Amino acid sequence: MRDAWDKSRARAAHHGETPTSGTDSGATAAPEHPASSPFSPAATAAGALSAEHDEAAWLALLASLHENIPALVDDFMAEVEARSLYAGLPVDHEDIRRTAPQSFATLLSSIADPSADTATMAQRLGARRAQQGVPLDALTEAVRIDLQLVWRQLHLLASPAQVGLVASRFEHVMRVLDSYVLAVQKAFLSEQAALARDARLGTERELAHLFNAPELSEAEIERVAAAMRVEAGEPFELAAFAGEHAAEALRIAEEALLSGRAFSYAYRDIECLFWLRDAGAESGRGARALERLDGIPGVLIPAAGIADLPRAAATGRTVLEAAPSTDRLRRVPELWAPLAAHALDGAAPGTVAALLSGLDDLEDYERERVLATARAYLDTGSVKAAAERVFCHRNTVINRLGVFRSHTGLDLNLPRQAALAVVLLDAARHPLP
């Protein structure tokens, strides 16, 4: 880069230009030419000579500004501090002071010669700030401060005769800056994506260990917590989904998963999504970020901490097996009836079907009416309300409840028998797998 500026000085000296300091000493008046047609050879030659002198004067200004980079860096540091761009971030002043001269030199070189290499510095700066967790808008603002300072200093260095020359280069300088900003942003986003990818891979490895190890030590639990960037004992909520509902839930939660507000793990044949349960609204990591999951059929289970997540996943799998036809995301207590039916049939296979088999003696239409009336009565606890729900007389409700009792042996006016009836009727509506 030093060679480039030496060449610029040589070109300026050849045309009688020297770096200026806000005086007329560096200004070169255009030679006088006799009046002639603007298309005459003499006019054309004069124009070319004037353009060459302007270019030499421009390079002389840039070379002078290059010598003033230390002052630019001081001004830049003052601006960054005044705007608190990197406040609270792991970016110390020495780091900024090291990179600022290189950034200014790169910017000035590109302004002097558009073919100069800016990619190396842009890559280094963008990647470095991504690694330090600097927000992209703060980095972009910092880079734009470079331009503001460069443009201000060019005007200060220019003699009165060169003000028009500087102004004529405005669009060129803007193009250089925009190109440099875009290169820095591209490098930043690329590095940010790579860091996120590496972090996700690390988290996925730790979660696989968590959900598959028979037992984890306290140190292993802390390692999982570190990968997830949470405290090991923080409470979670785990939502379990199966089949096509799992794919839909992952799609809805995609943004939360990418940002680290939620996590996912494919546990056996179900998909588990989990997030911090008691996170404050300002953290953006609580269940509010996943409200749209409420409409997806599944089950929601609380977990006392990271170590409790495998148990919650196993519970979710059991509940989904017992109640595969939930209408939305429900908590376990809401699904007690299908769970009870599943457990009852698991302990004594065929029990549920046997207890309801007495109703098979009825005609299909009569059986459906009896079942509908029994459900209405169990839901409301009132003969009158049940009659209104199934559109019949109160005496008809009483008669149908009698038919249910005579064919199943269950009296719905007795709490214990009514509880068993709830379990059986839920199983009848959603047959056990």
BAKEMAR-679313 format. One record per residue (C-alpha): residue in one letter; x, y, z. Coordinates in steps of 0.2 Angstrom, whole numbers, plus 5000, padded with zeros to 4 digits. Layout:
ATOM  r    xx    yy    zz
ATOM  A     X     Y     Z
...
REM end
This chain:
ATOM  r    xx    yy    zz
ATOM  M  5000  5000  5000
ATOM  R  5015  5012  5003
ATOM  D  5021  5009  4985
ATOM  A  5003  5014  4979
ATOM  W  5004  5031  4989
ATOM  D  5022  5034  4983
ATOM  K  5016  5032  4965
ATOM  S  5002  5044  4968
ATOM  R  5014  5057  4975
ATOM  A  5026  5054  4960
ATOM  R  5011  5057  4948
ATOM  A  5006  5072  4957
ATOM  A  5024  5079  4957
ATOM  H  5025  5076  4938
ATOM  H  5011  5088  4936
ATOM  G  5017  5101  4948
ATOM  E  5005  5095  4962
ATOM  T  5010  5093  4980
ATOM  P  5000  5087  4996
ATOM  T  4990  5102  5002
ATOM  S  4985  5109  5019
ATOM  G  4971  5120  5015
ATOM  T  4981  5133  5006
ATOM  D  4983  5138  4987
ATOM  S  5000  5131  4986
ATOM  G  4994  5114  4979
ATOM  A  4982  5122  4967
ATOM  T  4986  5121  4948
ATOM  A  4977  5133  4937
ATOM  A  4972  5127  4920
ATOM  P  4983  5133  4906
ATOM  E  4975  5147  4895
ATOM  H  4970  5142  4878
ATOM  P  4965  5153  4863
ATOM  A  4947  5153  4860
ATOM  S  4942  5140  4848
ATOM  S  4928  5128  4844
ATOM  P  4926  5115  4858
ATOM  F  4928  5101  4845
ATOM  S  4945  5108  4839
ATOM  P  4961  5098  4842
ATOM  A  4967  5111  4853
ATOM  A  4952  5112  4864
ATOM  T  4952  5093  4865
ATOM  A  4970  5093  4870
ATOM  A  4967  5106  4883
ATOM  G  4952  5097  4890
ATOM  A  4963  5081  4892
ATOM  L  4977  5091  4900
ATOM  S  4965  5099  4912
ATOM  A  4957  5082  4917
ATOM  E  4975  5075  4920
ATOM  H  4979  5089  4931
ATOM  D  4963  5087  4941
ATOM  E  4967  5068  4943
ATOM  A  4984  5073  4949
ATOM  A  4977  5086  4961
ATOM  W  4964  5073  4968
ATOM  L  4978  5060  4971
ATOM  A  4988  5073  4980
ATOM  L  4974  5077  4992
ATOM  L  4971  5058  4995
ATOM  A  4990  5056  4998
ATOM  S  4990  5070  5010
ATOM  L  4975  5063  5019
ATOM  H  4984  5046  5020
ATOM  E  4998  5054  5030
ATOM  N  4984  5061  5042
ATOM  I  4977  5043  5046
ATOM  P  4983  5044  5064
ATOM  A  4972  5060  5066
ATOM  L  4957  5052  5058
ATOM  V  4959  5037  5070
ATOM  D  4958  5049  5085
ATOM  D  4942  5057  5078
ATOM  F  4935  5040  5074
ATOM  M  4938  5034  5092
ATOM  A  4930  5050  5099
ATOM  E  4914  5047  5088
ATOM  V  4913  5029  5092
ATOM  E  4914  5033  5111
ATOM  A  4901  5047  5109
ATOM  R  4889  5036  5100
ATOM  S  4892  5021  5112
ATOM  L  4892  5010  5097
ATOM  Y  4901  4996  5106
ATOM  A  4896  4999  5124
ATOM  G  4894  4983  5134
ATOM  L  4902  4972  5120
ATOM  P  4918  4963  5121
ATOM  V  4927  4975  5110
ATOM  D  4941  4985  5118
ATOM  H  4948  5002  5113
ATOM  E  4964  4994  5108
ATOM  D  4956  4982  5096
ATOM  I  4947  4997  5088
ATOM  R  4962  5007  5087
ATOM  R  4972  4993  5079
ATOM  T  4959  4990  5065
ATOM  A  4954  5008  5062
ATOM  P  4970  5013  5053
ATOM  Q  4969  4998  5042
ATOM  S  4951  5002  5037
ATOM  F  4955  5020  5033
ATOM  A  4970  5015  5023
ATOM  T  4959  5002  5013
ATOM  L  4946  5015  5010
ATOM  L  4958  5028  5004
ATOM  S  4967  5016  4993
ATOM  S  4950  5011  4985
ATOM  I  4945  5029  4982
ATOM  A  4962  5032  4974
ATOM  D  4962  5016  4964
ATOM  P  4945  5007  4962
ATOM  S  4955  4991  4957
ATOM  A  4963  4991  4974
ATOM  D  4960  4976  4986
ATOM  T  4947  4979  4999
ATOM  A  4941  4962  5001
ATOM  T  4954  4956  5013
ATOM  M  4951  4970  5025
ATOM  A  4932  4969  5024
ATOM  Q  4933  4950  5027
ATOM  R  4944  4953  5042
ATOM  L  4934  4967  5050
ATOM  G  4917  4959  5046
ATOM  A  4922  4942  5053
ATOM  R  4931  4949  5068
ATOM  R  4915  4960  5074
ATOM  A  4904  4945  5071
ATOM  Q  4915  4934  5082
ATOM  Q  4914  4948  5095
ATOM  G  4895  4949  5095
ATOM  V  4893  4966  5088
ATOM  P  4876  4970  5080
ATOM  L  4877  4973  5062
ATOM  D  4869  4990  5062
ATOM  A  4882  4996  5075
ATOM  L  4896  4989  5063
ATOM  T  4888  4997  5048
ATOM  E  4887  5014  5057
ATOM  A  4905  5013  5062
ATOM  V  4911  5010  5044
ATOM  R  4900  5025  5038
ATOM  I  4909  5036  5051
ATOM  D  4925  5032  5041
ATOM  L  4917  5040  5026
ATOM  Q  4911  5055  5036
ATOM  L  4928  5059  5043
ATOM  V  4937  5056  5026
ATOM  W  4925  5068  5017
ATOM  R  4926  5081  5031
ATOM  Q  4945  5080  5030
ATOM  L  4946  5081  5011
ATOM  H  4936  5097  5012
ATOM  L  4948  5104  5025
ATOM  L  4963  5099  5015
ATOM  A  4957  5106  4999
ATOM  S  4962  5124  4994
ATOM  P  4948  5136  4989
ATOM  A  4952  5132  4970
ATOM  Q  4950  5113  4974
ATOM  V  4933  5113  4982
ATOM  G  4924  5110  4966
ATOM  L  4936  5096  4962
ATOM  V  4932  5087  4979
ATOM  A  4913  5090  4976
ATOM  S  4915  5082  4958
ATOM  R  4921  5066  4966
ATOM  F  4907  5064  4978
ATOM  E  4897  5050  4968
ATOM  H  4914  5041  4966
ATOM  V  4917  5041  4984
ATOM  M  4899  5036  4988
ATOM  R  4901  5021  4977
ATOM  V  4917  5016  4985
ATOM  L  4910  5017  5002
ATOM  D  4894  5007  4997
ATOM  S  4905  4994  4990
ATOM  Y  4916  4993  5005
ATOM  V  4901  4993  5017
ATOM  L  4893  4979  5007
ATOM  A  4909  4969  5008
ATOM  V  4910  4971  5027
ATOM  Q  4892  4966  5029
ATOM  K  4894  4951  5018
ATOM  A  4909  4945  5028
ATOM  F  4900  4948  5044
ATOM  L  4884  4939  5039
ATOM  S  4894  4924  5033
ATOM  E  4904  4923  5049
ATOM  Q  4889  4925  5059
ATOM  A  4880  4910  5050
ATOM  A  4896  4900  5052
ATOM  L  4896  4903  5071
ATOM  A  4878  4899  5072
ATOM  R  4880  4883  5063
ATOM  D  4895  4878  5074
ATOM  A  4885  4883  5089
ATOM  R  4870  4873  5083
ATOM  L  4880  4858  5080
ATOM  G  4888  4859  5097
ATOM  T  4871  4860  5105
ATOM  E  4864  4846  5095
ATOM  R  4878  4835  5101
ATOM  E  4875  4839  5119
ATOM  L  4856  4837  5117
ATOM  A  4859  4820  5109
ATOM  H  4870  4815  5124
ATOM  L  4857  4822  5136
ATOM  F  4842  4812  5129
ATOM  N  4851  4796  5126
ATOM  A  4863  4793  5141
ATOM  P  4856  4782  5155
ATOM  E  4862  4794  5168
ATOM  L  4872  4811  5167
ATOM  S  4884  4818  5180
ATOM  E  4882  4836  5187
ATOM  A  4897  4841  5176
ATOM  E  4889  4834  5160
ATOM  I  4872  4843  5164
ATOM  E  4882  4859  5166
ATOM  R  4891  4856  5149
ATOM  V  4873  4854  5141
ATOM  A  4868  4870  5150
ATOM  A  4883  4879  5143
ATOM  A  4879  4874  5125
ATOM  M  4861  4880  5127
ATOM  R  4867  4896  5136
ATOM  V  4855  4893  5150
ATOM  E  4856  4889  5169
ATOM  A  4855  4870  5172
ATOM  G  4841  4872  5185
ATOM  E  4830  4884  5175
ATOM  P  4812  4877  5171
ATOM  F  4807  4872  5154
ATOM  E  4791  4868  5144
ATOM  L  4792  4854  5132
ATOM  A  4780  4852  5118
ATOM  A  4779  4835  5110
ATOM  F  4772  4832  5092
ATOM  A  4770  4817  5081
ATOM  G  4768  4814  5062
ATOM  E  4763  4828  5051
ATOM  H  4760  4839  5066
ATOM  A  4779  4838  5070
ATOM  A  4784  4845  5054
ATOM  E  4771  4859  5055
ATOM  A  4777  4863  5073
ATOM  L  4795  4864  5067
ATOM  R  4790  4876  5053
ATOM  I  4781  4888  5065
ATOM  A  4796  4887  5077
ATOM  E  4809  4890  5064
ATOM  E  4814  4908  5069
ATOM  A  4814  4904  5088
ATOM  L  4825  4889  5084
ATOM  L  4837  4898  5074
ATOM  S  4839  4912  5086
ATOM  G  4841  4901  5101
ATOM  R  4825  4905  5110
ATOM  A  4819  4887  5108
ATOM  F  4827  4870  5105
ATOM  S  4822  4854  5097
ATOM  Y  4826  4836  5098
ATOM  A  4819  4821  5088
ATOM  Y  4815  4809  5102
ATOM  R  4812  4791  5095
ATOM  D  4797  4794  5084
ATOM  I  4791  4811  5091
ATOM  E  4798  4828  5089
ATOM  C  4801  4838  5105
ATOM  L  4802  4857  5106
ATOM  F  4807  4865  5122
ATOM  W  4810  4883  5129
ATOM  L  4813  4892  5145
ATOM  R  4796  4892  5155
ATOM  D  4798  4908  5166
ATOM  A  4809  4919  5155
ATOM  G  4805  4937  5156
ATOM  A  4796  4946  5141
ATOM  E  4812  4956  5138
ATOM  S  4822  4941  5135
ATOM  G  4811  4935  5121
ATOM  R  4815  4917  5126
ATOM  G  4799  4912  5134
ATOM  A  4783  4904  5127
ATOM  R  4776  4920  5120
ATOM  A  4788  4917  5105
ATOM  L  4779  4901  5102
ATOM  E  4761  4906  5105
ATOM  R  4756  4899  5087
ATOM  L  4760  4882  5093
ATOM  D  4744  4882  5103
ATOM  G  4734  4877  5088
ATOM  I  4745  4862  5083
ATOM  P  4739  4845  5091
ATOM  G  4752  4839  5104
ATOM  V  4755  4839  5122
ATOM  L  4764  4851  5133
ATOM  I  4774  4845  5148
ATOM  P  4783  4855  5161
ATOM  A  4802  4851  5165
ATOM  A  4810  4856  5181
ATOM  G  4827  4859  5173
ATOM  I  4839  4852  5159
ATOM  A  4841  4835  5168
ATOM  D  4822  4833  5168
ATOM  L  4820  4835  5149
ATOM  P  4822  4817  5145
ATOM  R  4808  4812  5157
ATOM  A  4797  4825  5150
ATOM  A  4800  4819  5132
ATOM  A  4796  4801  5138
ATOM  T  4780  4807  5145
ATOM  G  4775  4816  5130
ATOM  R  4778  4801  5119
ATOM  T  4767  4791  5131
ATOM  V  4753  4804  5131
ATOM  L  4754  4805  5112
ATOM  E  4752  4786  5111
ATOM  A  4737  4786  5122
ATOM  A  4729  4802  5114
ATOM  P  4735  4803  5096
ATOM  S  4719  4813  5091
ATOM  T  4721  4829  5102
ATOM  D  4713  4844  5093
ATOM  R  4727  4856  5099
ATOM  L  4742  4858  5111
ATOM  R  4735  4852  5127
ATOM  R  4743  4849  5145
ATOM  V  4743  4832  5152
ATOM  P  4729  4834  5165
ATOM  E  4717  4838  5151
ATOM  L  4721  4821  5143
ATOM  W  4718  4811  5159
ATOM  A  4704  4801  5152
ATOM  P  4713  4794  5136
ATOM  L  4729  4791  5148
ATOM  A  4718  4781  5160
ATOM  A  4711  4771  5146
ATOM  H  4728  4767  5139
ATOM  A  4735  4762  5156
ATOM  L  4719  4751  5159
ATOM  D  4720  4742  5143
ATOM  G  4739  4741  5145
ATOM  A  4737  4732  5162
ATOM  A  4723  4721  5156
ATOM  P  4721  4721  5137
ATOM  G  4704  4721  5130
ATOM  T  4696  4728  5146
ATOM  V  4690  4744  5138
ATOM  A  4681  4735  5124
ATOM  A  4674  4722  5136
ATOM  L  4666  4735  5147
ATOM  L  4657  4743  5133
ATOM  S  4653  4727  5124
ATOM  G  4636  4726  5132
ATOM  L  4630  4741  5121
ATOM  D  4633  4730  5105
ATOM  D  4616  4722  5108
ATOM  L  4608  4739  5103
ATOM  E  4605  4745  5085
ATOM  D  4618  4756  5079
ATOM  Y  4607  4772  5079
ATOM  E  4601  4768  5096
ATOM  R  4619  4764  5103
ATOM  E  4625  4781  5096
ATOM  R  4610  4790  5104
ATOM  V  4614  4782  5121
ATOM  L  4632  4786  5120
ATOM  A  4629  4804  5115
ATOM  T  4617  4806  5129
ATOM  A  4629  4799  5142
ATOM  R  4643  4810  5136
ATOM  A  4631  4825  5137
ATOM  Y  4626  4821  5155
ATOM  L  4644  4818  5161
ATOM  D  4649  4834  5153
ATOM  T  4636  4845  5161
ATOM  G  4630  4835  5177
ATOM  S  4612  4840  5173
ATOM  V  4598  4830  5165
ATOM  K  4590  4847  5159
ATOM  A  4607  4853  5151
ATOM  A  4610  4836  5143
ATOM  A  4592  4836  5136
ATOM  E  4595  4853  5128
ATOM  R  4612  4847  5121
ATOM  V  4605  4832  5112
ATOM  F  4588  4840  5108
ATOM  C  4576  4828  5118
ATOM  H  4565  4828  5133
ATOM  R  4572  4826  5150
ATOM  N  4563  4809  5152
ATOM  T  4571  4803  5137
ATOM  V  4588  4807  5145
ATOM  I  4583  4798  5160
ATOM  N  4578  4783  5150
ATOM  R  4594  4783  5140
ATOM  L  4605  4784  5155
ATOM  G  4595  4769  5162
ATOM  V  4599  4759  5145
ATOM  F  4617  4764  5147
ATOM  R  4617  4757  5165
ATOM  S  4608  4741  5161
ATOM  H  4621  4737  5147
ATOM  T  4637  4742  5155
ATOM  G  4633  4740  5173
ATOM  L  4639  4759  5176
ATOM  D  4628  4771  5185
ATOM  L  4632  4788  5180
ATOM  N  4625  4796  5196
ATOM  L  4639  4787  5206
ATOM  P  4656  4797  5205
ATOM  R  4667  4782  5204
ATOM  Q  4657  4773  5191
ATOM  A  4655  4790  5182
ATOM  A  4674  4792  5181
ATOM  L  4676  4775  5174
ATOM  A  4662  4779  5161
ATOM  V  4672  4795  5156
ATOM  V  4687  4784  5152
ATOM  L  4677  4772  5142
ATOM  L  4667  4784  5132
ATOM  D  4683  4794  5128
ATOM  A  4691  4777  5122
ATOM  A  4675  4774  5112
ATOM  R  4677  4791  5103
ATOM  H  4695  4788  5100
ATOM  P  4699  4770  5099
ATOM  L  4715  4764  5107
ATOM  P  4730  4761  5095
REM end
